[in-house]
Amino acid sequence: MRLSAAMLDNIRLRISDDEKRTLLAAAAKRGLTLSEYIREAATDAARRIAA
């Protein structure tokens, strides 16, 4: 999902350099930005847990 006008909230988190490199690599393999990748991964995980 690309950034839209409906996306007004921000979430900040602290991660290590190694975690960031790992997330960036995974995002690149999927053709996503880091924000898109984290948003998608977190939402998918939350939906699985909530189900």
C-alpha positions as a Markdown table, in Angstrom:
| # | Residue | x | y | z |
|---|---|---|---|---|
| 1 | Met | 0.0 | 0.0 | 0.0 |
| 2 | Arg | 1.4 | 3.3 | -1.0 |
| 3 | Leu | 1.2 | 6.4 | 1.2 |
| 4 | Ser | -2.2 | 8.0 | 1.0 |
| 5 | Ala | -3.9 | 11.0 | 2.4 |
| 6 | Ala | -5.7 | 8.7 | 4.9 |
| 7 | Met | -2.3 | 7.8 | 6.5 |
| 8 | Leu | -1.8 | 10.5 | 9.1 |
| 9 | Asp | -0.3 | 8.7 | 12.0 |
| 10 | Asn | 3.4 | 7.9 | 12.6 |
| 11 | Ile | 4.9 | 5.2 | 14.8 |
| 12 | Arg | 8.6 | 5.5 | 15.8 |
| 13 | Leu | 10.7 | 2.6 | 17.0 |
| 14 | Arg | 14.3 | 2.0 | 17.8 |
| 15 | Ile | 16.1 | -0.8 | 16.1 |
| 16 | Ser | 19.8 | -1.8 | 15.8 |
| 17 | Asp | 21.8 | -1.3 | 12.7 |
| 18 | Asp | 21.7 | -5.0 | 12.0 |
| 19 | Glu | 17.9 | -5.1 | 12.3 |
| 20 | Lys | 17.6 | -2.2 | 10.0 |
| 21 | Arg | 19.9 | -3.8 | 7.4 |
| 22 | Thr | 17.9 | -7.0 | 7.6 |
| 23 | Leu | 14.6 | -5.2 | 7.2 |
| 24 | Leu | 15.9 | -3.1 | 4.3 |
| 25 | Ala | 17.1 | -6.2 | 2.5 |
| 26 | Ala | 13.8 | -8.0 | 3.0 |
| 27 | Ala | 11.9 | -4.9 | 1.8 |
| 28 | Ala | 14.1 | -4.6 | -1.3 |
| 29 | Lys | 13.5 | -8.2 | -2.2 |
| 30 | Arg | 9.7 | -7.6 | -2.1 |
| 31 | Gly | 10.1 | -4.3 | -4.0 |
| 32 | Leu | 8.7 | -2.3 | -1.1 |
| 33 | Thr | 9.9 | 0.7 | 0.9 |
| 34 | Leu | 11.0 | 0.1 | 4.5 |
| 35 | Ser | 7.8 | 1.7 | 5.7 |
| 36 | Glu | 5.6 | -0.4 | 3.4 |
| 37 | Tyr | 7.4 | -3.6 | 4.4 |
| 38 | Ile | 7.2 | -3.0 | 8.2 |
| 39 | Arg | 3.5 | -1.9 | 7.9 |
| 40 | Glu | 2.6 | -5.0 | 5.9 |
| 41 | Ala | 4.6 | -7.4 | 8.2 |
| 42 | Ala | 3.2 | -5.9 | 11.4 |
| 43 | Thr | -0.4 | -5.8 | 10.1 |
| 44 | Asp | -0.2 | -9.4 | 8.9 |
| 45 | Ala | 1.2 | -10.6 | 12.3 |
| 46 | Ala | -1.5 | -8.6 | 14.2 |
| 47 | Arg | -4.2 | -10.1 | 12.1 |
| 48 | Arg | -2.9 | -13.7 | 12.7 |
| 49 | Ile | -2.8 | -13.1 | 16.4 |
| 50 | Ala | -6.2 | -11.4 | 16.6 |
| 51 | Ala | -7.9 | -14.3 | 14.6 |
